[in-house]
Amino acid sequence: APAMFTSSIDHVIPLPRTVEPRAGAGFTLGADTVIVVATTDDQARWIATYLADVIGLAAAPQPPRVEAAGEAIPAGAIVLELSGPANPSSPNGGTGIESHEGYEMTVTPERVTIRAPQPAGLFYGVQSFRQLLPPFTEYQAVRPNKARPVTAPAVRIVDEPRFGWRGAMLDVSRHFFPVSAVKRYLDLMSLYKLNRLHLHLADDQGWRIEIKSWPNLAAHGGQTQVGGGAGGFYTQEQYADLVRYAAERFVTIVPEIDMPGHTNAALASYAELNCDGVARPLYTGTEVGFSALCVDKEITYAFIADVVREIAALTPGAWFHIGGDEVKTLTPEQYVRFIERVQAIVHAQGKQMIGWDEIAPAALLPTSVVQHWRPKTTPAEAVAKGARVIMSVASRAYLDMKYDSTTAIGLSWAGLVDVSTVYDWDPATVADGVPESALLGVEAPLWSETLATMEDVEFMAFPRLIARAEVGWSRPEARDWNLFKQRLGAHGPRLTALGVNFHRSVQVPWQH
């Protein structure tokens, strides 16, 4: 690696707002290291325990113990401190942190201090500290070795994100992924400060969440997947467990039930949702656009209301995604009436509606959100009406696109999307009529038509999801592809220690 990358200070991803190297040998963990929680906040205490688990046995025979702050902070402590609410008009403690996700971290030979206005900032400060430690600490079987100290370099970092929405989407409908796989994805997302997991829970090939008032959706519609495999679904208890697990890591689950198209699994489960009253056969192919709910039947809206109500009750996050894409069997008038009526159903459950960018012509509420995915269009029409936008342009953001022509899995209809293509752009300039003020943030969808296992998911997501994380967090004027690829290359050993089946893109000088 170039001389400028001699320290792990240079390797923190996403790129922090300010990084000031300090004199000294850095902070070395050992048997006497304690994690001090200088607050009574329960989330802060959980974050401290999380950090102790991350460090594990890498530095000492036992993980660092967690304790409350006393009158004096012991030497050799890692201190987690909440410093009051973030206030843009009154910079936090002189650090200039304005975001509830911001933090300040100081590493000296004597102590590590991570301060933040809110627990989310503490958690992100812990992720940056984690990346300052040697990659081998990520390997669960590592044990203390005097010849291999666990040291973080001396530094002061002040950091906060550019966008509040830094998301990833996982399609569990085309191929089903069990709870353990989704938790694995959440763990890897949170390392890079991503904070939204959009779960695509229903499509033509499978319905993946239990709806107690319409039980056949999961029991029948959930039993298939692309290629004819066994499929599967989440019980409501399993889904609630995912929501909890994500929230601990400051990730909000955003559920999507695609409608009125992409609905064959539902149409196969209940005959009355079809205009002709005939249930459709289950589908295991990959075509799109052939299915649609019967938008002129009242039973359709009773069905949608039940589905939204049950999922909303399990989802404390503010959003419910209704899909709305690739509808080829309805007139524009039918489509718009449907979206507006469903928007009212979602709103009545206390949620904000999100839809793919085809929903733009509808009369959208100020709280509704457009997810922009089609490269040759712009959601400017919706922005002009006050809607906000999540930027997920397929040619820049879709992680199911092949890296290059030799990639064995994935698709290529939006082009070949290597790491530089995901990284080297500005979401605020990609679509006409969509200024930065209209953006909630960015999201990287991963569709699973060709992905059958979690190893496939990891191969397509990493390292591109890391690049997308920096696009969402770091200031555009500070980002530079030539520097990023060096910093990303330094994460090769960390990803290896974590057991991630990442793609070693030839664009990146991977360290070993």
C-alpha positions as CSV (number, residue, x, y, z in Angstrom):
1,A,0.0,0.0,0.0
2,P,1.2,3.6,-0.5
3,A,3.0,5.3,2.3
4,M,-0.1,7.4,3.2
5,F,-1.8,4.3,4.4
6,T,0.7,3.2,7.0
7,S,-1.9,3.4,9.9
8,S,-5.4,2.1,10.4
9,I,-6.4,5.7,11.0
10,D,-6.6,5.9,7.2
11,H,-8.8,2.8,6.9
12,V,-12.0,3.9,8.7
13,I,-15.0,3.4,6.4
14,P,-17.1,5.4,5.9
15,L,-14.6,8.3,5.7
16,P,-15.1,10.4,8.9
17,R,-15.7,14.2,8.8
18,T,-12.5,15.1,10.5
19,V,-9.5,12.8,11.5
20,E,-6.6,14.3,13.5
21,P,-3.7,11.9,14.2
22,R,-2.2,12.4,17.7
23,A,1.2,11.8,19.0
24,G,1.9,8.7,21.1
25,A,1.9,5.0,20.7
26,G,-1.8,4.5,20.7
27,F,-4.1,2.6,23.1
28,T,-3.3,-1.1,23.8
29,L,-6.0,-3.4,25.1
30,G,-5.0,-5.8,27.9
31,A,-6.2,-7.7,30.9
32,D,-6.8,-4.5,32.8
33,T,-8.9,-2.8,30.1
34,V,-12.4,-1.9,31.2
35,I,-15.3,-0.3,29.3
36,V,-16.8,2.4,31.4
37,V,-20.4,3.6,30.7
38,A,-20.6,7.2,31.9
39,T,-24.5,7.3,31.7
40,T,-27.4,5.3,33.0
41,D,-28.8,4.9,29.5
42,D,-29.8,1.2,28.8
43,Q,-28.8,1.4,25.1
44,A,-25.4,2.8,26.0
45,R,-24.9,-0.2,28.4
46,W,-25.9,-2.6,25.6
47,I,-23.4,-0.9,23.3
48,A,-20.6,-1.4,25.9
49,T,-21.5,-5.1,26.1
50,Y,-21.5,-5.3,22.3
51,L,-18.0,-3.8,22.2
52,A,-16.8,-6.2,24.8
53,D,-18.1,-9.1,22.7
54,V,-16.4,-7.7,19.6
55,I,-13.1,-7.5,21.4
56,G,-13.7,-10.9,22.9
57,L,-10.5,-12.8,23.8
58,A,-8.2,-11.1,21.3
59,A,-6.4,-9.1,24.0
60,A,-6.8,-10.9,27.3
61,P,-8.0,-14.2,28.8
62,Q,-11.4,-12.6,29.4
63,P,-13.3,-9.9,27.4
64,P,-13.1,-6.4,28.9
65,R,-15.5,-6.0,31.7
66,V,-18.2,-3.4,31.6
67,E,-18.8,-1.1,34.6
68,A,-20.6,2.1,35.5
69,A,-18.6,5.3,35.9
70,G,-17.3,6.0,39.4
71,E,-15.8,9.1,40.8
72,A,-12.6,8.5,38.9
73,I,-12.1,6.9,35.5
74,P,-9.4,4.2,35.8
75,A,-6.4,4.3,33.5
76,G,-6.7,2.1,30.5
77,A,-10.4,2.5,30.2
78,I,-12.7,2.8,27.1
79,V,-15.3,5.4,28.1
80,L,-18.7,5.7,26.5
81,E,-20.4,9.0,27.3
82,L,-23.7,10.6,26.3
83,S,-23.3,14.3,26.1
84,G,-26.8,15.6,25.7
85,P,-29.1,16.2,22.7
86,A,-27.6,17.3,19.4
87,N,-28.6,20.9,18.5
88,P,-27.6,22.5,15.2
89,S,-27.8,26.0,16.7
90,S,-25.7,25.0,19.7
91,P,-22.8,22.8,18.7
92,N,-22.3,19.8,21.1
93,G,-19.6,20.5,23.6
94,G,-17.6,22.5,21.0
95,T,-17.3,19.5,18.7
96,G,-19.8,20.8,16.1
97,I,-21.8,17.6,16.1
98,E,-25.3,18.4,14.9
99,S,-26.6,14.9,14.1
100,H,-28.1,12.4,16.6
101,E,-25.9,9.9,14.8
102,G,-22.7,11.9,15.2
103,Y,-19.9,11.2,17.6
104,E,-16.5,12.3,18.8
105,M,-13.7,9.8,19.6
106,T,-10.4,10.5,21.2
107,V,-7.7,7.7,21.4
108,T,-4.7,8.3,23.6
109,P,-2.2,5.8,25.2
110,E,-4.1,6.2,28.5
111,R,-7.7,6.2,27.4
112,V,-10.3,5.9,24.7
113,T,-13.3,8.3,25.0
114,I,-16.3,8.1,22.7
115,R,-18.8,10.9,23.2
116,A,-22.1,11.3,21.4
117,P,-25.4,13.2,21.8
118,Q,-27.4,10.0,21.4
119,P,-26.9,6.3,21.7
120,A,-26.8,5.9,17.9
121,G,-23.7,8.1,17.7
122,L,-22.0,6.0,20.5
123,F,-22.7,2.9,18.4
124,Y,-21.1,4.4,15.3
125,G,-18.2,5.6,17.3
126,V,-17.7,2.0,18.5
127,Q,-17.7,0.9,14.8
128,S,-15.0,3.3,14.0
129,F,-12.9,2.2,17.1
130,R,-13.4,-1.4,16.0
131,Q,-12.0,-0.5,12.6
132,L,-8.9,1.1,14.3
133,L,-8.1,-2.3,15.9
134,P,-6.2,-5.0,14.0
135,P,-8.3,-7.1,11.6
136,F,-7.5,-10.3,13.5
137,T,-9.6,-9.1,16.4
138,E,-12.7,-10.0,14.2
139,Y,-11.7,-13.6,14.2
140,Q,-13.6,-15.3,17.0
141,A,-10.9,-18.0,17.6
142,V,-8.1,-15.5,18.1
143,R,-6.4,-15.6,21.6
144,P,-4.0,-13.2,23.4
145,N,-0.5,-13.1,22.0
146,K,2.2,-10.8,23.5
147,A,3.9,-10.6,20.1
148,R,0.6,-9.4,18.5
149,P,-0.7,-6.5,20.6
150,V,-4.2,-5.2,20.1
151,T,-3.6,-1.5,19.6
152,A,-5.6,1.4,18.2
153,P,-3.6,4.4,17.0
154,A,-3.8,7.7,18.8
155,V,-6.3,9.9,17.0
156,R,-9.3,12.3,17.4
157,I,-12.3,11.8,15.1
158,V,-15.3,14.0,14.9
159,D,-17.9,12.5,12.6
160,E,-21.5,12.6,11.5
161,P,-23.4,11.4,8.4
162,R,-24.4,13.3,5.3
163,F,-27.7,11.5,4.9
164,G,-30.2,10.1,7.5
165,W,-31.2,7.2,5.2
166,R,-28.3,4.8,4.5
167,G,-30.0,1.6,3.4
168,A,-29.7,-1.8,2.0
169,M,-32.5,-3.9,0.6
170,L,-32.6,-7.7,0.7
171,D,-35.0,-9.6,-1.5
172,V,-36.1,-12.6,0.5
173,S,-39.0,-13.3,-1.9
174,R,-37.3,-14.7,-5.0
175,H,-35.1,-16.8,-2.8
176,F,-35.9,-17.2,0.9
177,F,-33.2,-16.5,3.5
178,P,-33.7,-17.7,7.1
179,V,-33.6,-15.4,10.2
180,S,-29.9,-16.3,10.8
181,A,-28.9,-15.1,7.4
182,V,-30.8,-11.8,7.8
183,K,-29.1,-11.3,11.2
184,R,-25.7,-11.9,9.5
185,Y,-26.5,-9.2,7.0
186,L,-27.5,-6.8,9.7
187,D,-24.2,-7.4,11.5
188,L,-22.2,-6.7,8.4
189,M,-24.3,-3.6,7.6
190,S,-23.9,-2.1,11.0
191,L,-20.1,-2.4,10.8
192,Y,-20.3,0.2,8.1
193,K,-22.9,2.5,9.7
194,L,-25.9,1.5,7.5
195,N,-29.2,2.2,9.3
196,R,-32.1,0.9,7.2
197,L,-32.8,-2.7,6.1
198,H,-35.6,-2.8,3.5
199,L,-37.0,-6.3,3.4
200,H,-38.8,-7.3,0.1
201,L,-41.3,-9.7,1.8
202,A,-43.7,-10.6,-1.0
203,D,-43.4,-11.1,-4.8
204,D,-44.6,-13.5,-7.5
205,Q,-42.4,-16.3,-6.3
206,G,-43.1,-16.3,-2.6
207,W,-44.9,-14.6,0.4
208,R,-42.5,-14.5,3.3
209,I,-44.4,-13.2,6.4
210,E,-47.2,-14.8,8.4
211,I,-50.5,-12.8,8.2
212,K,-52.8,-14.3,10.8
213,S,-56.0,-13.0,9.2
214,W,-55.0,-14.5,5.8
215,P,-53.0,-17.6,6.8
216,N,-52.8,-19.2,3.4
217,L,-50.5,-16.4,2.2
218,A,-47.6,-17.9,4.0
219,A,-48.8,-21.5,4.2
220,H,-49.4,-21.8,0.5
221,G,-47.8,-18.7,-1.1
222,G,-44.6,-19.1,0.9
223,Q,-43.8,-22.6,-0.1
224,T,-42.0,-21.9,-3.4
225,Q,-39.1,-19.8,-4.7
226,V,-37.2,-19.2,-8.0
227,G,-36.2,-22.5,-9.5
228,G,-38.7,-24.6,-7.5
229,G,-36.9,-24.8,-4.1
230,A,-38.7,-25.2,-0.8
231,G,-39.2,-21.5,0.0
232,G,-40.2,-20.5,3.5
233,F,-41.6,-17.6,5.5
234,Y,-41.1,-15.8,8.8
235,T,-43.6,-16.2,11.6
236,Q,-44.7,-13.0,13.2
237,E,-42.6,-13.9,16.2
238,Q,-39.5,-14.4,14.0
239,Y,-40.1,-11.1,12.2
240,A,-40.5,-9.3,15.6
241,D,-37.2,-10.8,16.6
242,L,-35.5,-9.5,13.5
243,V,-37.0,-6.0,14.2
244,R,-35.6,-6.1,17.7
245,Y,-32.2,-7.4,16.6
246,A,-31.9,-4.7,14.0
247,A,-33.0,-1.9,16.4
248,E,-30.2,-3.0,18.9
249,R,-27.8,-2.2,16.0
250,F,-29.7,1.1,15.2
251,V,-31.1,-0.3,12.0
252,T,-34.7,0.3,11.2
253,I,-36.5,-2.5,9.3
254,V,-38.6,-1.3,6.4
255,P,-41.1,-3.9,5.3
256,E,-42.2,-4.1,1.6
257,I,-45.3,-5.9,0.3
258,D,-45.2,-5.3,-3.4
259,M,-48.5,-4.3,-5.0
260,P,-50.6,-4.2,-7.2
261,G,-48.2,-6.2,-9.4
262,H,-45.6,-8.8,-8.3
263,T,-48.5,-10.5,-6.4
264,N,-48.7,-14.0,-7.9
265,A,-48.0,-15.6,-4.5
266,A,-51.0,-13.8,-3.1
267,L,-53.2,-14.6,-6.1
268,A,-52.3,-18.2,-5.8
269,S,-53.2,-18.2,-2.1
270,Y,-56.6,-16.6,-2.3
271,A,-58.9,-16.9,-5.4
272,E,-61.0,-13.9,-4.5
273,L,-58.0,-11.5,-5.1
274,N,-58.3,-12.4,-8.8
275,C,-60.8,-10.6,-11.0
276,D,-62.1,-13.9,-12.4
277,G,-62.2,-15.6,-8.9
278,V,-59.7,-18.3,-10.0
279,A,-56.6,-18.9,-8.0
280,R,-53.4,-18.7,-10.0
281,P,-50.8,-21.5,-10.0
282,L,-47.7,-21.0,-7.9
283,Y,-44.8,-19.4,-9.9
284,T,-41.1,-20.2,-9.8
285,G,-39.8,-18.3,-12.8
286,T,-38.3,-14.8,-13.1
287,E,-40.6,-12.9,-15.5
288,V,-42.2,-9.7,-14.2
289,G,-45.3,-7.7,-15.0
290,F,-47.8,-10.5,-15.5
291,S,-49.6,-10.4,-12.2
292,A,-51.9,-7.8,-10.5
293,L,-54.4,-7.7,-7.7
294,C,-58.0,-7.0,-8.8
295,V,-58.1,-3.3,-8.1
296,D,-61.9,-3.0,-8.7
297,K,-62.9,-5.4,-5.9
298,E,-63.5,-4.2,-2.4
299,I,-62.1,-7.5,-1.0
300,T,-58.7,-6.3,-2.3
301,Y,-58.6,-3.3,-0.1
302,A,-59.8,-5.3,2.9
303,F,-57.0,-7.7,2.3
304,I,-54.4,-4.9,2.0
305,A,-55.7,-3.2,5.2
306,D,-55.3,-6.4,7.1
307,V,-51.8,-7.0,5.8
308,V,-50.7,-3.5,6.5
309,R,-52.3,-3.5,10.0
310,E,-50.6,-6.7,11.1
311,I,-47.2,-5.8,9.7
312,A,-47.4,-2.2,11.0
313,A,-48.1,-3.5,14.5
314,L,-44.9,-5.5,14.4
315,T,-42.8,-2.7,12.9
316,P,-42.0,0.4,15.1
317,G,-40.3,2.2,12.2
318,A,-42.1,5.0,10.5
319,W,-42.3,3.5,7.0
320,F,-44.3,0.9,5.0
321,H,-43.2,0.1,1.4
322,I,-45.9,-0.7,-1.0
323,G,-43.8,-1.5,-4.1
324,G,-45.8,-0.3,-7.0
325,D,-43.3,-1.1,-9.7
326,E,-43.5,-2.9,-13.1
327,V,-47.3,-2.9,-13.4
328,K,-48.2,-3.8,-17.0
329,T,-51.8,-5.0,-16.7
330,L,-53.6,-1.9,-15.4
331,T,-54.5,1.4,-17.1
332,P,-52.7,4.5,-15.7
333,E,-56.0,5.6,-14.2
334,Q,-56.5,2.3,-12.4
335,Y,-53.0,2.4,-11.1
336,V,-53.1,5.9,-9.8
337,R,-56.4,5.3,-8.0
338,F,-55.0,2.2,-6.4
339,I,-51.9,3.9,-5.2
340,E,-53.8,6.8,-3.7
341,R,-56.2,4.4,-1.9
342,V,-53.4,2.3,-0.5
343,Q,-51.6,5.4,0.6
344,A,-54.6,6.2,2.7
345,I,-54.6,2.7,4.2
346,V,-50.9,3.0,5.1
347,H,-51.4,6.5,6.6
348,A,-54.3,5.3,8.7
349,Q,-51.9,2.8,10.4
350,G,-49.6,5.6,11.3
351,K,-47.0,4.8,8.7
352,Q,-45.4,6.8,5.9
353,M,-45.8,5.2,2.4
354,I,-42.8,4.4,0.3
355,G,-43.1,3.3,-3.3
356,W,-40.9,2.7,-6.3
357,D,-40.7,5.7,-8.6
358,E,-43.7,4.6,-10.7
359,I,-45.9,6.1,-8.0
360,A,-44.8,9.6,-8.8
361,P,-48.0,10.5,-10.9
362,A,-50.3,9.9,-7.9
363,A,-51.4,12.6,-5.5
364,L,-48.8,11.9,-2.8
365,L,-49.1,13.0,0.8
366,P,-46.2,15.2,2.0
367,T,-45.1,12.2,4.2
368,S,-44.8,9.8,1.3
369,V,-41.5,8.8,-0.2
370,V,-40.4,7.8,-3.7
371,Q,-37.6,5.3,-4.2
372,H,-35.9,6.2,-7.5
373,W,-34.6,3.2,-9.4
374,R,-35.0,3.7,-13.2
375,P,-31.9,5.3,-14.6
376,K,-33.6,7.0,-17.6
377,T,-36.3,8.7,-15.6
378,T,-36.5,11.3,-12.8
379,P,-38.9,11.6,-9.9
380,A,-39.0,15.4,-10.3
381,E,-42.7,15.3,-10.7
382,A,-43.1,13.9,-7.2
383,V,-40.5,16.2,-5.8
384,A,-42.4,19.2,-7.2
385,K,-45.4,18.0,-5.1
386,G,-43.2,17.9,-1.9
387,A,-42.3,14.2,-1.9
388,R,-38.9,13.1,-0.6
389,V,-36.7,10.6,-2.5
390,I,-34.5,7.6,-1.7
391,M,-31.8,7.3,-4.4
392,S,-31.4,3.8,-5.7
393,V,-30.6,4.2,-9.4
394,A,-30.1,0.7,-10.8
395,S,-27.1,1.5,-12.8
396,R,-25.3,2.8,-9.7
397,A,-26.9,1.0,-6.8
398,Y,-28.3,-2.5,-7.7
399,L,-26.0,-5.0,-6.1
400,D,-27.5,-7.9,-8.1
401,M,-25.9,-6.5,-11.3
402,K,-22.8,-8.4,-12.4
403,Y,-19.4,-6.8,-11.5
404,D,-18.1,-7.6,-15.0
405,S,-18.8,-9.9,-17.8
406,T,-17.1,-12.9,-16.0
407,T,-19.3,-12.7,-12.9
408,A,-21.0,-16.1,-12.6
409,I,-24.2,-14.9,-10.9
410,G,-26.2,-11.8,-11.1
411,L,-28.0,-9.9,-13.9
412,S,-26.8,-7.2,-16.3
413,W,-29.9,-5.4,-17.6
414,A,-28.9,-2.2,-15.9
415,G,-25.2,-2.6,-17.0
416,L,-22.1,-4.0,-15.3
417,V,-21.6,-2.4,-11.9
418,D,-18.2,-2.7,-10.4
419,V,-17.1,-1.1,-7.2
420,S,-16.1,2.3,-8.8
421,T,-19.5,2.6,-10.4
422,V,-21.2,2.2,-7.0
423,Y,-18.8,4.7,-5.4
424,D,-17.9,7.4,-7.8
425,W,-21.1,9.5,-8.1
426,D,-23.1,12.0,-6.1
427,P,-26.8,11.2,-5.3
428,A,-27.7,14.9,-5.3
429,T,-26.7,15.4,-9.0
430,V,-27.9,12.2,-10.7
431,A,-31.5,13.0,-11.4
432,D,-32.8,16.3,-12.9
433,G,-35.1,18.2,-10.6
434,V,-34.0,16.3,-7.4
435,P,-31.8,18.5,-5.3
436,E,-30.1,17.3,-2.2
437,S,-32.8,19.0,0.0
438,A,-35.3,16.5,-1.5
439,L,-33.2,13.4,-0.6
440,L,-33.8,11.2,2.4
441,G,-30.6,9.4,1.4
442,V,-29.5,6.3,-0.5
443,E,-30.2,2.6,-0.6
444,A,-28.5,-0.4,-2.3
445,P,-31.1,-3.0,-3.4
446,L,-30.1,-6.7,-3.8
447,W,-32.5,-8.7,-5.8
448,S,-32.2,-12.5,-5.4
449,E,-33.4,-14.1,-8.7
450,T,-29.9,-15.6,-9.1
451,L,-28.9,-15.7,-5.4
452,A,-29.7,-19.0,-3.7
453,T,-27.5,-18.9,-0.5
454,M,-26.1,-16.4,1.9
455,E,-22.7,-16.9,0.3
456,D,-24.2,-15.6,-2.9
457,V,-25.6,-12.6,-1.1
458,E,-22.2,-11.8,0.4
459,F,-20.4,-12.2,-2.9
460,M,-22.7,-9.7,-4.6
461,A,-23.0,-7.2,-1.7
462,F,-19.4,-7.0,-0.7
463,P,-17.4,-5.0,-1.2
464,R,-20.0,-2.8,-3.1
465,L,-22.2,-2.3,-0.1
466,I,-19.2,-0.8,1.7
467,A,-18.8,1.7,-1.1
468,R,-22.5,2.6,-0.9
469,A,-22.1,3.1,2.8
470,E,-19.5,5.8,2.3
471,V,-21.6,7.5,-0.4
472,G,-24.4,7.8,2.2
473,W,-22.3,8.9,5.1
474,S,-19.4,11.0,3.9
475,R,-19.3,14.5,2.3
476,P,-19.0,14.4,-1.5
477,E,-16.1,16.8,-1.6
478,A,-14.0,14.6,0.7
479,R,-14.6,11.4,-1.3
480,D,-12.0,10.2,-3.8
481,W,-12.1,6.9,-5.7
482,N,-8.4,6.5,-5.9
483,L,-8.0,6.9,-2.2
484,F,-11.1,4.9,-1.4
485,K,-9.9,1.8,-3.3
486,Q,-6.7,1.8,-1.1
487,R,-8.7,2.2,2.1
488,L,-11.1,-0.5,0.9
489,G,-8.2,-2.8,0.1
490,A,-7.1,-2.6,3.7
491,H,-10.4,-4.1,4.7
492,G,-9.7,-7.4,2.9
493,P,-8.1,-9.0,6.0
494,R,-11.0,-7.8,8.2
495,L,-13.6,-9.2,5.8
496,T,-11.6,-12.5,5.7
497,A,-11.5,-12.6,9.5
498,L,-15.2,-12.2,9.5
499,G,-15.6,-15.0,7.1
500,V,-17.3,-12.8,4.4
501,N,-17.4,-14.4,0.9
502,F,-16.5,-11.1,-0.7
503,H,-15.6,-10.5,-4.4
504,R,-12.0,-9.5,-4.9
505,S,-12.7,-6.9,-7.5
506,V,-9.6,-6.3,-9.7
507,Q,-10.3,-2.6,-9.2
508,V,-9.2,-2.8,-5.6
509,P,-5.6,-3.4,-4.3
510,W,-6.5,-5.9,-1.7
511,Q,-4.2,-6.4,1.3
512,H,-3.6,-9.9,2.7
